[in-house]
């Protein structure tokens, strides 16, 4: 979901360099990377979307918390980004499990994940709630042969 095409003001490489130098949370985050990689790899191999989605969202949230812990703080997300996050959590709450997931890179644009069974409903929700003044474009990507582990 494209929320903004404007530059964030802090390029991701420069932001990461500043974060590594100034964020105490970043040092803690790095300690958990091997375990997180192992758990998300297992979730992909087992086609466990709920676990994949939770790890993906928690990782995104943690990365943006680390950005805010940087000095001076870096805030890539905007109000619409936060509204999308809340909408995805409500979608999952209504389903009783994680059926949609989000992640954000160094900017306010959401990357959303779901399985085929939830695609139309999730797309409809995002379109109805955000398209127009808050989301200017939806870019749809589908899997080819499915996820693969490359070694």
URZI-V149123 format. One record per helix or strand. SS is the DSSP state (H for helix, E for strand). FROM is the first residue (numbers start at 1). LEN is the number of residues. Records with the same first field share a line. If there is no record, write none. Layout:
BEGIN
SS=FROM-LEN  FROM-LEN
END
This chain:
BEGIN
E=2-1  100-5  110-5  131-1  135-1  137-1
H=12-11  24-8  33-13  49-21  79-17  116-15
END
